[in-house]
C-alpha cells in the first residue's frame, strides 16, 4: 500500500507491505501544489510500483494540502481503497486527553505503531523540522498525552532571522560542546540543547507514568539520526514509524 504522512515542512511517502517499507521518499509540503501536480509527482516516484499499489492511507497536519489530496484520490486513484486518518477514524488506540479531536493524527498513528510493535508503556519522540513531538502510551496501550517543542530546523531558522550577527548553518555535530566560532556555537546550542531537552522531558514523563515496567523510548522522524548519538534514553529507532501506523490503521478500517 501507499502511505503518506503530510507534515508542515515535508511529506513522507512510502510503499509499505507487512510492516516492511519497500520504498520511501521525502518531498517538500507545498501548500500551492495542485491535485494534478501531486498525482504526477506520485506516479513519477512510484514508477513501475504504481501497478502494485492496492490501497492508500493518508494523514495530514495541513488542511489545504489534504484538500488537494482528497481531490487527487477521487480523480486519479478512484479505483483504490483509501483511508484518510482524521478524528473519528478507528485506530484502536483510546485517546485519554482533554480534547481527543485536537491531537494530531500523525501522533496517534505513532502511538498505534508503538503500542502494536512494542507494547506499553512507551514514549515516541518524533524529530520533525517544524516541531519535535513527545507522545506517551501507557501500559494499557492508551494514548495519555505528550509534549510539543520547537523543531530543530525551525529553531535554526528563527535564530538566523532574528539574530543580527547570526546566520543559518548546516545541521551537523560540532567538534565540541564549547564552540570556538559562531557556526559551531549555533550547532552546539541546537544539537546538545535538543539532546538535553529530550533527555529531560523523557525522564520527567517516565516519572509521571509512575510504572514499575520498563518504558520503551522510540526515536523517529528524519532528524532523529542527528540526535540519536547524543541521547542515552532511546531504546529503539524506527524511521518509518508513522508509515507503519498508517498501514495498521488502514488494515483496521477495511
N, C-alpha and C positions, 0 to 999 in steps of 0.2 A: 504494500500500500504506500501511497504518498502521504507523508506527514509534513505539515507546515506550521511553524511557530513564528508568528508575525510579531516582532517586538518593536520598540520605539526607534531603535537605531538600525537593527538588522533583522532580516528574515532568514530563519534556518529551515532548509528543505531537506528531506531525507526519504530514501526508499527503504522501508522497514519491512522485515518479514520474520516472524517468530522470535522477536526480541533482538534480532541482528540488524544493524544498519548496513545495508548493501552499498549505499552511496549517500553522500551528504554534501550540501553546498550552503554557503552563507552569502547573501546578497543584501544590498542596501534597501532599507524600507523607505520607499519614495512615495509620499502621500499623493503625488500628482500622477503616478503611473496608472494607466487605464487597465480595464479588464482585458482588453485585447493585447496590450503590451505584456501583461502578466502571463497570458496564455502563450505568447511567442517565447518568452523567457523560459517558461516551464518546459515546453516541448523541446527547446534547444538544449536545455540541461539534461533532460531525460533521454533524448536520442532514441535508440532502439528499445530502451526500457519502457517507453511510453505504452507500448502494446501489452506489457506485462502488468500494468497497474490495474488492480481490481477494486480499489476503494481509495477515498481521500478523506483525511481528517485535518481540521484546521483549528487553531486557537489564535487569538489576536488581542493586542492591547491598543490597537489604533483603529478606531471605528471607521474612518474614511477609507482605509485600505481594506478592511473587512467587507465594506460595501462593494468594492470593486471585485473582490474575490467571490462573493456570492453571485455577482453577475457573470463572472468568468465561469464558475462551476455550472451555472444554468445553461450558458450558451455554448461552451466549448467542451465540457465534460459531463453533459447532462445524462449520459447513459451509465455513469458510475455511481455506486452508493457513496454518500458523503456524510460527514459529521462535522458540524460547526460547534465546537465546545463553548457553551455560554451558560449563564445562570439557568438552572432548571434541567440541564442535561445530566443524566445519570452517570456518575463516576464510581459509585460505591464507597466514596470517602465522605463520612459525615463531617460537616464544617461547623465547628463549635466556636464561632466568632460572633461579635455583636451584630454584624450585618453580613451574612454569608454572600450576598449578591455583589458586594463591592470587592471581594477578594479576586485578584487577577486569575484568569483561567489557567495561565501557564504555571502559577504557583500551586493550584490544586492538582494539576497534572504531575508536577514534580512530586507532590505528596503521594499521589496514587502510585507512581512508579517506585518510590522509595518504600512505601508500605508493602507493595506486592513483592518486590525483589529482595528486600532486606528485612522487612518486618519493623515493628515499632519497639521502643521509641527510636526516632530518627530526626536528624536535623539536616535540611538541604540548604546549602549556600550556593546561590546562582550568581556567578560573576558576569553581569551584562555591562555594556558600555554606559548606559544611562543610569542604571541602578544595580546595587548588589542587594539581593533579597535573601532573607533567612526564613525558612518555613519549618514548622515543628509538627511532627506526628507523634502522638502518644503511644503507649503500649497497646492500646486497643485499636490502633490504626486510624484514629481520628485526627483531622487537621485542627489544631488548637490555637494557631496564630503564628506570629513571627515578627519580623522587623524589616524595614527598608532603609538602606543607606545610599548616599550618592555613589554612582558608579565611578570606576577608575578614570575612564575617558572623559566623563562629564566633569569630574574634579580637575583634571588636567586642562581641559578647555576653559573652565572658569578662571583658573589661575592665569592662563595665558591672556585672557581677555581683560581681566580686572587688575592685573599686576603691571604697573608701568614699565618695569625693567625685567619682566618675566616673559617667557615665550613657550610655545608648545614644543615638547621634546619627545623623543622616542620612548615608548614604554619598554624599558629593559632594566635589568638589575645593575645598579651602580657598583663600583669597586668596593665601597664600604658604606656603612651607615653614616659615618661622619664624612660628609662630602667636602671636596676641596674646590669645587666650582659650581656655578649656578645650575648647569644642566644636571649634574649628578645630585645636587641638593634637592631639586624637584623630583628626580627619580627616587631618591631615598625617602623623601617625605611621603610620596604616593605609595610606593611598594611596601615599605616597612610599616608605614602608618596604617595601610589597609590590613596587613598581616596582624598587627596588634589589635586593630578593631575587631577583626574576625575572631581571633582567639578570645578576646574579652567578652564579646557577645555570646559566643558559643558556650563559654564557661558559665556565664550567668544563666543562660537558658537551661543548661543541664541542671544547674542548682534549683531553678524554679520547677523543673519537672519532678524533682524530689523522688527519683526512682532508684531502686537497687539494681536495676538491669543496666547492662551496657548500652550506651546510646551510640548508634551509628551516625557518623557525621560525613555527609556526602558532598563533594565539590562538583559543580557543573558550570556550564557557561564557557564561552570561547576565551575569556580572560583568566580562567582558573589556572592554566599552566604557569602563568606569571607569578602566582602567589603560592602555589602548592608547596614548593620547596621551602618557603619561609614560615609555614604554619605546621605545628605539630599536632593539631587537633583532628585532622582528617583521617578517616578510616577507609574511604573509597573515593575514587574519581570516576565519574560516569559522564563523559562529554555529552552524550545524546539522551540525557535523562528525560527531557521534555518530549522528545520524539517517541520514546518508549511509553510515556504516559498517554500520548495521543493514540498509539497503537492499542493500548489496553482499553481506553475509553471507547474507541471505535468498536472493538470486539464486544464490549458490554452492551452496546446500543444496537447491535444487529439482531 
